[in-house]
Amino acid sequence: MPSIEDLLSKSIPELRELFLGRGRPVPKGLLEALEADGRHGAQQLANRIRGRYRSNRSEGQRLHTLLRFEIDLWAQGFSFVAGVDEAGMAPLAGPVVAGAVILPQNYKLRGLNDSKKILDQEMRDELAAQIKQDAVCWSYGFAEVEEIDRINIYHAGLLAMQRAVQALSCLPDFVLVDARKIPQCPAPQRGIVHGDALSASIAAASIIAKTTRDAHMLEMDGLYQGYGFASHKGYPTPEHCRALKTLGPLPIHRRSFGRVREVLGLDPIQTELFAENSADVAVEIAAAPAN
């Protein structure tokens, strides 16, 4: 976190964007410094930050509600409740990645939410770093492109989730999953529809999954230049589809997906392949392009 002196060296519009536009935490002492700042707009910004403080109460209530499933399980004696979610069901390229997180009891992190609702990539990265620092334990699991093409995207998502749970350094007492059931899960589990927006643990897992996959696709952008993976992360954006048609498919393109098969001159795969997970895929497509 920059010092107060560093922050005050910024312009008022920059500070406004940082603390009001992006909703970043306000460092101790900054509000008082702004109130003493002689620049035009500093007083107005200080007043708006005070208004943000008032809104913190509603954020605290939201975060408490986000823990309702966990609170119930903790009361039943399940100390280590893991949340599990995946990212990357809809992209044309790259693996599907799952995250698994066990949060401390009564954990509240401002801004914690379904990763698809956090559009600022920098904020997602900061939340992921904080979750990793605070969690009892966390992990991720990959299902590679070859596995996606062999067993289909729905089952590859389950495989990534299974691997994420298995990679946790401590065994969970109970597992909360976004809308599914994990095969061979080592603990009792519950699938929650839209769980990434309703459970703190699943939301945290969604952030771990999303940021891990995005970092991997940045590596792929360095390896395969000209496809724009740094911007679209493999999702079927117009930019990606143009590159796919112009440059051709790469080894990391999913050959079981229709747009890739079309470029390769292959017949479509039966639509039933994705029927079990059509809602999840629709959500991912709606979120494209990813930041």
Phi and psi restraints in degrees (value plus and minus 20) as a CYANA .aco file:
   2 PRO   PHI     -82.3   -42.3
   2 PRO   PSI     135.4   175.4
   3 SER   PHI     -93.1   -53.1
   3 SER   PSI     146.2   186.2
   4 ILE   PHI     -80.0   -40.0
   4 ILE   PSI     -60.2   -20.2
   5 GLU   PHI     -81.7   -41.7
   5 GLU   PSI     -62.5   -22.5
   6 ASP   PHI     -83.5   -43.5
   6 ASP   PSI     -61.0   -21.0
   7 LEU   PHI     -87.0   -47.0
   7 LEU   PSI     -60.4   -20.4
   8 LEU   PHI     -89.9   -49.9
   8 LEU   PSI     -35.9     4.1
   9 SER   PHI     -96.1   -56.1
   9 SER   PSI     -32.3     7.7
  10 LYS   PHI    -101.7   -61.7
  10 LYS   PSI     140.6   180.6
  11 SER   PHI     -94.7   -54.7
  11 SER   PSI     140.8   180.8
  12 ILE   PHI     -80.9   -40.9
  12 ILE   PSI     -63.6   -23.6
  13 PRO   PHI     -78.5   -38.5
  13 PRO   PSI     -57.3   -17.3
  14 GLU   PHI     -85.2   -45.2
  14 GLU   PSI     -63.1   -23.1
  15 LEU   PHI     -86.9   -46.9
  15 LEU   PSI     -58.3   -18.3
  16 ARG   PHI     -81.8   -41.8
  16 ARG   PSI     -64.0   -24.0
  17 GLU   PHI     -84.9   -44.9
  17 GLU   PSI     -60.0   -20.0
  18 LEU   PHI     -87.3   -47.3
  18 LEU   PSI     -67.3   -27.3
  19 PHE   PHI    -120.2   -80.2
  19 PHE   PSI     -37.8     2.2
  20 LEU   PHI    -129.7   -89.7
  20 LEU   PSI     -67.2   -27.2
  21 GLY   PHI     -85.6   -45.6
  21 GLY   PSI     -68.1   -28.1
  22 ARG   PHI    -115.5   -75.5
  22 ARG   PSI     -30.1     9.9
  23 GLY   PHI      48.0    88.0
  23 GLY   PSI      12.1    52.1
  24 ARG   PHI     -90.9   -50.9
  24 ARG   PSI     132.0   172.0
  25 PRO   PHI     -79.8   -39.8
  25 PRO   PSI     118.9   158.9
  26 VAL   PHI    -109.0   -69.0
  26 VAL   PSI      99.1   139.1
  27 PRO   PHI     -83.8   -43.8
  27 PRO   PSI     130.2   170.2
  28 LYS   PHI     -80.5   -40.5
  28 LYS   PSI     111.0   151.0
  29 GLY   PHI      76.8   116.8
  29 GLY   PSI     -36.6     3.4
  30 LEU   PHI     -89.4   -49.4
  30 LEU   PSI     -60.9   -20.9
  31 LEU   PHI     -80.4   -40.4
  31 LEU   PSI     -66.7   -26.7
  32 GLU   PHI     -82.7   -42.7
  32 GLU   PSI     -58.4   -18.4
  33 ALA   PHI     -85.6   -45.6
  33 ALA   PSI     -58.5   -18.5
  34 LEU   PHI     -86.9   -46.9
  34 LEU   PSI     -58.7   -18.7
  35 GLU   PHI     -85.3   -45.3
  35 GLU   PSI     -46.9    -6.9
  36 ALA   PHI    -112.7   -72.7
  36 ALA   PSI     -25.0    15.0
  37 ASP   PHI     -96.8   -56.8
  37 ASP   PSI     113.1   153.1
  38 GLY   PHI    -104.2   -64.2
  38 GLY   PSI     -24.4    15.6
  39 ARG   PHI     -89.8   -49.8
  39 ARG   PSI     128.0   168.0
  40 HIS   PHI     -83.2   -43.2
  40 HIS   PSI     111.8   151.8
  41 GLY   PHI      75.4   115.4
  41 GLY   PSI     -33.5     6.5
  42 ALA   PHI     -85.9   -45.9
  42 ALA   PSI     -62.3   -22.3
  43 GLN   PHI     -84.0   -44.0
  43 GLN   PSI     -61.7   -21.7
  44 GLN   PHI     -83.0   -43.0
  44 GLN   PSI     -62.1   -22.1
  45 LEU   PHI     -84.0   -44.0
  45 LEU   PSI     -60.6   -20.6
  46 ALA   PHI     -81.0   -41.0
  46 ALA   PSI     -61.5   -21.5
  47 ASN   PHI     -83.9   -43.9
  47 ASN   PSI     -59.4   -19.4
  48 ARG   PHI     -89.4   -49.4
  48 ARG   PSI     -53.7   -13.7
  49 ILE   PHI     -86.6   -46.6
  49 ILE   PSI     -58.8   -18.8
  50 ARG   PHI     -81.3   -41.3
  50 ARG   PSI     -57.4   -17.4
  51 GLY   PHI     -82.9   -42.9
  51 GLY   PSI     -55.2   -15.2
  52 ARG   PHI     -85.5   -45.5
  52 ARG   PSI     -57.3   -17.3
  53 TYR   PHI     -77.8   -37.8
  53 TYR   PSI     -60.3   -20.3
  54 ARG   PHI     -84.2   -44.2
  54 ARG   PSI     -53.5   -13.5
  55 SER   PHI     -93.4   -53.4
  55 SER   PSI     -35.7     4.3
  56 ASN   PHI     -81.4   -41.4
  56 ASN   PSI     -49.8    -9.8
  57 ARG   PHI     -82.6   -42.6
  57 ARG   PSI     -61.3   -21.3
  58 SER   PHI     -89.7   -49.7
  58 SER   PSI     -51.9   -11.9
  59 GLU   PHI     -85.7   -45.7
  59 GLU   PSI     -59.0   -19.0
  60 GLY   PHI     -82.3   -42.3
  60 GLY   PSI     -58.9   -18.9
  61 GLN   PHI     -85.9   -45.9
  61 GLN   PSI     -59.4   -19.4
  62 ARG   PHI     -82.8   -42.8
  62 ARG   PSI     -64.6   -24.6
  63 LEU   PHI     -86.0   -46.0
  63 LEU   PSI     -55.4   -15.4
  64 HIS   PHI     -84.4   -44.4
  64 HIS   PSI     -62.6   -22.6
  65 THR   PHI     -83.1   -43.1
  65 THR   PSI     -55.6   -15.6
  66 LEU   PHI     -85.2   -45.2
  66 LEU   PSI     -37.5     2.5
  67 LEU   PHI    -116.7   -76.7
  67 LEU   PSI     -11.3    28.7
  68 ARG   PHI     -82.3   -42.3
  68 ARG   PSI     -58.1   -18.1
  69 PHE   PHI     -88.9   -48.9
  69 PHE   PSI     -62.5   -22.5
  70 GLU   PHI     -85.1   -45.1
  70 GLU   PSI     -62.9   -22.9
  71 ILE   PHI     -79.5   -39.5
  71 ILE   PSI     -61.5   -21.5
  72 ASP   PHI     -83.8   -43.8
  72 ASP   PSI     -61.9   -21.9
  73 LEU   PHI     -90.9   -50.9
  73 LEU   PSI     -59.8   -19.8
  74 TRP   PHI     -80.5   -40.5
  74 TRP   PSI     -59.4   -19.4
  75 ALA   PHI     -85.1   -45.1
  75 ALA   PSI     -46.1    -6.1
  76 GLN   PHI    -104.8   -64.8
  76 GLN   PSI     -22.8    17.2
  77 GLY   PHI      81.3   121.3
  77 GLY   PSI     -14.5    25.5
  78 PHE   PHI    -105.7   -65.7
  78 PHE   PSI      79.9   119.9
  79 SER   PHI     -95.5   -55.5
  79 SER   PSI     -59.9   -19.9
  80 PHE   PHI    -128.3   -88.3
  80 PHE   PSI      75.4   115.4
  81 VAL   PHI    -120.9   -80.9
  81 VAL   PSI      98.4   138.4
  82 ALA   PHI    -117.9   -77.9
  82 ALA   PSI     118.3   158.3
  83 GLY   PHI    -123.7   -83.7
  83 GLY   PSI     122.0   162.0
  84 VAL   PHI    -154.8  -114.8
  84 VAL   PSI     115.4   155.4
  85 ASP   PHI    -173.8  -133.8
  85 ASP   PSI     143.4   183.4
  86 GLU   PHI    -142.6  -102.6
  86 GLU   PSI     146.1   186.1
  87 ALA   PHI    -160.1  -120.1
  87 ALA   PSI     123.6   163.6
  88 GLY   PHI      78.2   118.2
  88 GLY   PSI      14.0    54.0
  89 MET   PHI     -96.3   -56.3
  89 MET   PSI     -56.3   -16.3
  90 ALA   PHI    -111.9   -71.9
  90 ALA   PSI     -40.4    -0.4
  91 PRO   PHI     -77.7   -37.7
  91 PRO   PSI     136.2   176.2
  92 LEU   PHI    -105.7   -65.7
  92 LEU   PSI     -31.8     8.2
  93 ALA   PHI    -162.7  -122.7
  93 ALA   PSI     133.8   173.8
  94 GLY   PHI      68.6   108.6
  94 GLY   PSI     149.7   189.7
  95 PRO   PHI     -98.4   -58.4
  95 PRO   PSI     146.9   186.9
  96 VAL   PHI    -115.3   -75.3
  96 VAL   PSI     117.0   157.0
  97 VAL   PHI    -145.0  -105.0
  97 VAL   PSI     114.1   154.1
  98 ALA   PHI    -133.8   -93.8
  98 ALA   PSI     128.1   168.1
  99 GLY   PHI    -136.1   -96.1
  99 GLY   PSI     129.7   169.7
 100 ALA   PHI    -154.9  -114.9
 100 ALA   PSI     112.3   152.3
 101 VAL   PHI    -160.3  -120.3
 101 VAL   PSI     113.4   153.4
 102 ILE   PHI    -129.7   -89.7
 102 ILE   PSI      93.2   133.2
 103 LEU   PHI    -109.2   -69.2
 103 LEU   PSI     133.8   173.8
 104 PRO   PHI     -83.2   -43.2
 104 PRO   PSI     133.4   173.4
 105 GLN   PHI     -82.7   -42.7
 105 GLN   PSI     119.2   159.2
 106 ASN   PHI      42.7    82.7
 106 ASN   PSI       8.5    48.5
 107 TYR   PHI     -94.0   -54.0
 107 TYR   PSI     110.9   150.9
 108 LYS   PHI    -153.0  -113.0
 108 LYS   PSI     100.2   140.2
 109 LEU   PHI    -142.2  -102.2
 109 LEU   PSI      95.4   135.4
 110 ARG   PHI     -75.4   -35.4
 110 ARG   PSI     111.3   151.3
 111 GLY   PHI      71.3   111.3
 111 GLY   PSI     -28.7    11.3
 112 LEU   PHI     -81.0   -41.0
 112 LEU   PSI     108.0   148.0
 113 ASN   PHI    -185.9  -145.9
 113 ASN   PSI     153.7   193.7
 114 ASP   PHI     -72.1   -32.1
 114 ASP   PSI     109.8   149.8
 115 SER   PHI     -79.0   -39.0
 115 SER   PSI     -49.2    -9.2
 116 LYS   PHI     -88.8   -48.8
 116 LYS   PSI     -38.9     1.1
 117 LYS   PHI    -110.9   -70.9
 117 LYS   PSI     -26.4    13.6
 118 ILE   PHI    -122.2   -82.2
 118 ILE   PSI      76.3   116.3
 119 LEU   PHI    -101.9   -61.9
 119 LEU   PSI     -40.1    -0.1
 120 ASP   PHI    -102.9   -62.9
 120 ASP   PSI      93.0   133.0
 121 GLN   PHI     -81.1   -41.1
 121 GLN   PSI     -60.1   -20.1
 122 GLU   PHI     -83.1   -43.1
 122 GLU   PSI     -59.1   -19.1
 123 MET   PHI     -87.1   -47.1
 123 MET   PSI     -60.1   -20.1
 124 ARG   PHI     -79.2   -39.2
 124 ARG   PSI     -64.0   -24.0
 125 ASP   PHI     -83.9   -43.9
 125 ASP   PSI     -60.5   -20.5
 126 GLU   PHI     -85.9   -45.9
 126 GLU   PSI     -61.4   -21.4
 127 LEU   PHI     -83.5   -43.5
 127 LEU   PSI     -61.7   -21.7
 128 ALA   PHI     -81.5   -41.5
 128 ALA   PSI     -63.4   -23.4
 129 ALA   PHI     -82.7   -42.7
 129 ALA   PSI     -60.1   -20.1
 130 GLN   PHI     -88.6   -48.6
 130 GLN   PSI     -60.5   -20.5
 131 ILE   PHI     -81.4   -41.4
 131 ILE   PSI     -64.7   -24.7
 132 LYS   PHI     -81.7   -41.7
 132 LYS   PSI     -56.9   -16.9
 133 GLN   PHI     -91.5   -51.5
 133 GLN   PSI     -57.5   -17.5
 134 ASP   PHI    -112.9   -72.9
 134 ASP   PSI     -44.0    -4.0
 135 ALA   PHI     -84.1   -44.1
 135 ALA   PSI     130.0   170.0
 136 VAL   PHI     -79.2   -39.2
 136 VAL   PSI     -65.7   -25.7
 137 CYS   PHI    -183.3  -143.3
 137 CYS   PSI     140.0   180.0
 138 TRP   PHI    -170.5  -130.5
 138 TRP   PSI     140.8   180.8
 139 SER   PHI    -182.8  -142.8
 139 SER   PSI     155.1   195.1
 140 TYR   PHI    -163.2  -123.2
 140 TYR   PSI     142.7   182.7
 141 GLY   PHI    -161.3  -121.3
 141 GLY   PSI     121.9   161.9
 142 PHE   PHI    -127.1   -87.1
 142 PHE   PSI     126.3   166.3
 143 ALA   PHI    -140.3  -100.3
 143 ALA   PSI      99.0   139.0
 144 GLU   PHI     -97.4   -57.4
 144 GLU   PSI     147.1   187.1
 145 VAL   PHI     -76.8   -36.8
 145 VAL   PSI     -61.4   -21.4
 146 GLU   PHI     -82.0   -42.0
 146 GLU   PSI     -55.0   -15.0
 147 GLU   PHI     -93.4   -53.4
 147 GLU   PSI     -57.5   -17.5
 148 ILE   PHI     -78.9   -38.9
 148 ILE   PSI     -65.1   -25.1
 149 ASP   PHI     -90.3   -50.3
 149 ASP   PSI     -47.6    -7.6
 150 ARG   PHI    -104.1   -64.1
 150 ARG   PSI     -62.0   -22.0
 151 ILE   PHI    -133.0   -93.0
 151 ILE   PSI     -21.1    18.9
 152 ASN   PHI      63.2   103.2
 152 ASN   PSI     140.8   180.8
 153 ILE   PHI     -86.5   -46.5
 153 ILE   PSI     -55.8   -15.8
 154 TYR   PHI     -81.6   -41.6
 154 TYR   PSI     -70.9   -30.9
 155 HIS   PHI     -91.8   -51.8
 155 HIS   PSI     -48.4    -8.4
 156 ALA   PHI     -86.1   -46.1
 156 ALA   PSI     -57.2   -17.2
 157 GLY   PHI     -81.2   -41.2
 157 GLY   PSI     -62.8   -22.8
 158 LEU   PHI     -84.0   -44.0
 158 LEU   PSI     -58.6   -18.6
 159 LEU   PHI     -84.0   -44.0
 159 LEU   PSI     -62.1   -22.1
 160 ALA   PHI     -82.3   -42.3
 160 ALA   PSI     -60.5   -20.5
 161 MET   PHI     -83.5   -43.5
 161 MET   PSI     -63.8   -23.8
 162 GLN   PHI     -79.3   -39.3
 162 GLN   PSI     -63.3   -23.3
 163 ARG   PHI     -87.9   -47.9
 163 ARG   PSI     -55.5   -15.5
 164 ALA   PHI     -84.9   -44.9
 164 ALA   PSI     -63.5   -23.5
 165 VAL   PHI     -84.3   -44.3
 165 VAL   PSI     -63.3   -23.3
 166 GLN   PHI     -84.2   -44.2
 166 GLN   PSI     -46.1    -6.1
 167 ALA   PHI    -104.1   -64.1
 167 ALA   PSI     -27.9    12.1
 168 LEU   PHI     -82.5   -42.5
 168 LEU   PSI     119.4   159.4
 169 SER   PHI     -98.3   -58.3
 169 SER   PSI     -33.3     6.7
 170 CYS   PHI    -151.2  -111.2
 170 CYS   PSI     124.2   164.2
 171 LEU   PHI     -96.0   -56.0
 171 LEU   PSI     105.3   145.3
 172 PRO   PHI     -92.6   -52.6
 172 PRO   PSI     130.2   170.2
 173 ASP   PHI    -103.8   -63.8
 173 ASP   PSI     -48.1    -8.1
 174 PHE   PHI    -173.6  -133.6
 174 PHE   PSI     129.2   169.2
 175 VAL   PHI    -145.2  -105.2
 175 VAL   PSI     107.9   147.9
 176 LEU   PHI    -124.2   -84.2
 176 LEU   PSI     108.3   148.3
 177 VAL   PHI    -145.1  -105.1
 177 VAL   PSI     124.9   164.9
 178 ASP   PHI     -94.5   -54.5
 178 ASP   PSI      76.7   116.7
 179 ALA   PHI      50.9    90.9
 179 ALA   PSI     -12.4    27.6
 180 ARG   PHI    -158.9  -118.9
 180 ARG   PSI    -198.1  -158.1
 181 LYS   PHI    -146.1  -106.1
 181 LYS   PSI     110.9   150.9
 182 ILE   PHI    -106.4   -66.4
 182 ILE   PSI     107.8   147.8
 183 PRO   PHI     -83.4   -43.4
 183 PRO   PSI     122.2   162.2
 184 GLN   PHI      33.8    73.8
 184 GLN   PSI      20.0    60.0
 185 CYS   PHI     -90.7   -50.7
 185 CYS   PSI     114.3   154.3
 186 PRO   PHI     -98.5   -58.5
 186 PRO   PSI     -18.5    21.5
 187 ALA   PHI    -165.9  -125.9
 187 ALA   PSI     143.6   183.6
 188 PRO   PHI     -76.5   -36.5
 188 PRO   PSI     129.0   169.0
 189 GLN   PHI    -162.0  -122.0
 189 GLN   PSI     141.0   181.0
 190 ARG   PHI    -160.8  -120.8
 190 ARG   PSI     107.6   147.6
 191 GLY   PHI    -109.9   -69.9
 191 GLY   PSI     109.9   149.9
 192 ILE   PHI    -139.2   -99.2
 192 ILE   PSI      98.8   138.8
 193 VAL   PHI     -83.3   -43.3
 193 VAL   PSI     111.1   151.1
 194 HIS   PHI      37.4    77.4
 194 HIS   PSI      14.3    54.3
 195 GLY   PHI     -81.2   -41.2
 195 GLY   PSI     -48.1    -8.1
 196 ASP   PHI     -87.7   -47.7
 196 ASP   PSI     -37.0     3.0
 197 ALA   PHI    -124.1   -84.1
 197 ALA   PSI     -24.9    15.1
 198 LEU   PHI    -138.1   -98.1
 198 LEU   PSI     -36.6     3.4
 199 SER   PHI    -146.3  -106.3
 199 SER   PSI     111.1   151.1
 200 ALA   PHI     -81.5   -41.5
 200 ALA   PSI     -60.7   -20.7
 201 SER   PHI     -86.5   -46.5
 201 SER   PSI     -62.0   -22.0
 202 ILE   PHI     -89.4   -49.4
 202 ILE   PSI     -59.2   -19.2
 203 ALA   PHI     -79.6   -39.6
 203 ALA   PSI     -63.7   -23.7
 204 ALA   PHI     -82.4   -42.4
 204 ALA   PSI     -61.6   -21.6
 205 ALA   PHI     -84.4   -44.4
 205 ALA   PSI     -57.0   -17.0
 206 SER   PHI     -84.3   -44.3
 206 SER   PSI     -55.9   -15.9
 207 ILE   PHI     -89.0   -49.0
 207 ILE   PSI     -61.6   -21.6
 208 ILE   PHI     -82.2   -42.2
 208 ILE   PSI     -64.7   -24.7
 209 ALA   PHI     -83.2   -43.2
 209 ALA   PSI     -67.2   -27.2
 210 LYS   PHI     -83.9   -43.9
 210 LYS   PSI     -68.7   -28.7
 211 THR   PHI     -88.9   -48.9
 211 THR   PSI     -53.2   -13.2
 212 THR   PHI     -86.7   -46.7
 212 THR   PSI     -64.0   -24.0
 213 ARG   PHI     -87.6   -47.6
 213 ARG   PSI     -61.1   -21.1
 214 ASP   PHI     -80.4   -40.4
 214 ASP   PSI     -61.7   -21.7
 215 ALA   PHI     -82.7   -42.7
 215 ALA   PSI     -58.9   -18.9
 216 HIS   PHI     -84.1   -44.1
 216 HIS   PSI     -61.5   -21.5
 217 MET   PHI     -90.7   -50.7
 217 MET   PSI     -46.6    -6.6
 218 LEU   PHI     -84.3   -44.3
 218 LEU   PSI     -58.6   -18.6
 219 GLU   PHI     -83.1   -43.1
 219 GLU   PSI     -60.4   -20.4
 220 MET   PHI     -85.5   -45.5
 220 MET   PSI     -51.5   -11.5
 221 ASP   PHI     -84.3   -44.3
 221 ASP   PSI     -57.5   -17.5
 222 GLY   PHI     -90.4   -50.4
 222 GLY   PSI     -50.5   -10.5
 223 LEU   PHI    -101.1   -61.1
 223 LEU   PSI     -58.4   -18.4
 224 TYR   PHI    -141.5  -101.5
 224 TYR   PSI      68.4   108.4
 225 GLN   PHI    -100.4   -60.4
 225 GLN   PSI     130.0   170.0
 226 GLY   PHI      79.9   119.9
 226 GLY   PSI     -30.0    10.0
 227 TYR   PHI    -118.4   -78.4
 227 TYR   PSI     -35.1     4.9
 228 GLY   PHI      58.5    98.5
 228 GLY   PSI       5.3    45.3
 229 PHE   PHI     -80.9   -40.9
 229 PHE   PSI     -47.0    -7.0
 230 ALA   PHI     -83.9   -43.9
 230 ALA   PSI     -49.5    -9.5
 231 SER   PHI    -114.1   -74.1
 231 SER   PSI     -65.4   -25.4
 232 HIS   PHI    -121.2   -81.2
 232 HIS   PSI     -29.4    10.6
 233 LYS   PHI      38.4    78.4
 233 LYS   PSI       2.7    42.7
 234 GLY   PHI      76.0   116.0
 234 GLY   PSI     -25.6    14.4
 235 TYR   PHI     -89.1   -49.1
 235 TYR   PSI     137.2   177.2
 236 PRO   PHI     -99.2   -59.2
 236 PRO   PSI      40.4    80.4
 237 THR   PHI     -97.7   -57.7
 237 THR   PSI     142.3   182.3
 238 PRO   PHI     -75.4   -35.4
 238 PRO   PSI     -60.7   -20.7
 239 GLU   PHI     -79.0   -39.0
 239 GLU   PSI     -66.2   -26.2
 240 HIS   PHI     -86.4   -46.4
 240 HIS   PSI     -63.2   -23.2
 241 CYS   PHI     -84.6   -44.6
 241 CYS   PSI     -57.0   -17.0
 242 ARG   PHI     -84.8   -44.8
 242 ARG   PSI     -63.6   -23.6
 243 ALA   PHI     -84.7   -44.7
 243 ALA   PSI     -58.7   -18.7
 244 LEU   PHI     -81.4   -41.4
 244 LEU   PSI     -62.9   -22.9
 245 LYS   PHI     -93.1   -53.1
 245 LYS   PSI     -55.7   -15.7
 246 THR   PHI     -98.2   -58.2
 246 THR   PSI     -65.2   -25.2
 247 LEU   PHI    -119.0   -79.0
 247 LEU   PSI     -38.0     2.0
 248 GLY   PHI      70.2   110.2
 248 GLY   PSI     142.5   182.5
 249 PRO   PHI     -89.5   -49.5
 249 PRO   PSI     130.0   170.0
 250 LEU   PHI    -123.3   -83.3
 250 LEU   PSI     149.2   189.2
 251 PRO   PHI     -78.9   -38.9
 251 PRO   PSI     -44.0    -4.0
 252 ILE   PHI    -109.6   -69.6
 252 ILE   PSI     -17.4    22.6
 253 HIS   PHI    -102.3   -62.3
 253 HIS   PSI     121.9   161.9
 254 ARG   PHI    -103.3   -63.3
 254 ARG   PSI      88.8   128.8
 255 ARG   PHI     -96.9   -56.9
 255 ARG   PSI     -23.0    17.0
 256 SER   PHI    -112.4   -72.4
 256 SER   PSI     -20.7    19.3
 257 PHE   PHI    -116.7   -76.7
 257 PHE   PSI     119.4   159.4
 258 GLY   PHI     -76.7   -36.7
 258 GLY   PSI     -63.6   -23.6
 259 ARG   PHI     -85.9   -45.9
 259 ARG   PSI     -54.6   -14.6
 260 VAL   PHI     -93.0   -53.0
 260 VAL   PSI     -62.7   -22.7
 261 ARG   PHI     -83.0   -43.0
 261 ARG   PSI     -56.2   -16.2
 262 GLU   PHI     -81.8   -41.8
 262 GLU   PSI     -63.6   -23.6
 263 VAL   PHI     -84.9   -44.9
 263 VAL   PSI     -55.2   -15.2
 264 LEU   PHI     -99.8   -59.8
 264 LEU   PSI     -27.0    13.0
 265 GLY   PHI      55.7    95.7
 265 GLY   PSI       5.2    45.2
 266 LEU   PHI    -118.7   -78.7
 266 LEU   PSI     135.2   175.2
 267 ASP   PHI     -88.2   -48.2
 267 ASP   PSI     130.8   170.8
 268 PRO   PHI     -83.1   -43.1
 268 PRO   PSI     131.3   171.3
 269 ILE   PHI    -106.8   -66.8
 269 ILE   PSI     128.7   168.7
 270 GLN   PHI     -73.7   -33.7
 270 GLN   PSI     119.2   159.2
 271 THR   PHI     -86.1   -46.1
 271 THR   PSI     -41.9    -1.9
 272 GLU   PHI     -81.4   -41.4
 272 GLU   PSI     -38.3     1.7
 273 LEU   PHI     -76.9   -36.9
 273 LEU   PSI     -52.5   -12.5
 274 PHE   PHI    -131.9   -91.9
 274 PHE   PSI     -16.4    23.6
 275 ALA   PHI     -79.9   -39.9
 275 ALA   PSI     -56.7   -16.7
 276 GLU   PHI     -84.9   -44.9
 276 GLU   PSI     -40.1    -0.1
 277 ASN   PHI    -147.6  -107.6
 277 ASN   PSI       5.0    45.0
 278 SER   PHI     -80.5   -40.5
 278 SER   PSI     -54.7   -14.7
 279 ALA   PHI     -86.2   -46.2
 279 ALA   PSI     -62.9   -22.9
 280 ASP   PHI     -84.1   -44.1
 280 ASP   PSI     -61.8   -21.8
 281 VAL   PHI     -84.0   -44.0
 281 VAL   PSI     -60.6   -20.6
 282 ALA   PHI     -81.3   -41.3
 282 ALA   PSI     -59.0   -19.0
 283 VAL   PHI     -83.9   -43.9
 283 VAL   PSI     -64.3   -24.3
 284 GLU   PHI     -84.3   -44.3
 284 GLU   PSI     -61.9   -21.9
 285 ILE   PHI     -84.0   -44.0
 285 ILE   PSI     -60.7   -20.7
 286 ALA   PHI     -82.5   -42.5
 286 ALA   PSI     -47.3    -7.3
 287 ALA   PHI    -102.5   -62.5
 287 ALA   PSI     -35.6     4.4
 288 ALA   PHI     -91.4   -51.4
 288 ALA   PSI     128.2   168.2
 289 PRO   PHI     -99.0   -59.0
 289 PRO   PSI     129.3   169.3
 290 ALA   PHI    -100.8   -60.8
 290 ALA   PSI     128.7   168.7
